[in-house]
């Protein structure tokens, strides 16, 4: 295996769905909850979603040689997913597999003015995604193996993460650098009741790069804080809190740990396995926000694109913040992301304005 040519930069696998985003300018959150009310909206944005699409297409725009690995059904929405990806690059659909008789996964993202997004989600074919759906001969060809959204891939969190551990154990054995992203579990669903501490303890010894969003990891490891803060995590964060949380995850076995902090930027801690020992933070860039769908995925893509180019860790954080900032300037998950060269030009003209400072840095 060690002599296999690494002819693919990165494989992105896991959750793939269709995103339906109604244009909701002028629509308030309160108006949506009035029974029987007809609300006029702007045109619907239709695109692929989930980590496979969001992170994968962002990496493609950032000029990396990426391949996507996921499941779709054989219904109309599945055809839309495949056609959408094929229009970007036919190679992107080469390893998208079809499950006959299964419906596509979809998400309706409701984004009223001045309110957080609400998601209506159908799991569809993603309920079946597991270790048997990953071609590890293909993974052997990749420099990086990245998987996203285990909390909405039921087979990966069932049985205390047995299949998730198996995936990463086998991926690590191919010689690929392994990367894992999360999504926020449904607090009232099966994923919200899963023992994420145990799942992470089993899986992280085989994970080299772990960059979840802060809300996700606080939910998983600091549930009392998550419940007490009621969705307002950022005001409670400081360097000491993040450092303690990162240390716990590093002790579980991860090679490098960081947290996507939304408008507060990104934090990372390295014990020295892939980069010199460091604890770093990069502020977010001040931009006009059209939508936040896919921003965390784009940020992760920016980090991995820079990591693939062997840039210093602080520059990887800069690229993560840049890709996330470009992403939120469009309402969907990927069209705002620019090419590597265009992002470099954008960075050269962009002052490093802090949207929100992180205490301790």
Beta strands, then each sheet from edge to edge (+ up, - down):
strand 1: 8-14
strand 2: 17-23
strand 3: 42-49
strand 4: 66-72
strand 5: 95-98
strand 6: 106-110
strand 7: 118-122
strand 8: 142-148
strand 9: 177-181
strand 10: 209-213
strand 11: 256-260
strand 12: 266-270
strand 13: 278-282
sheet 1: 5+ 4+ 1+ 8+ 9+ 10+ 11+ 12- 13+
sheet 2: 3+ 2- 6- 7+
end
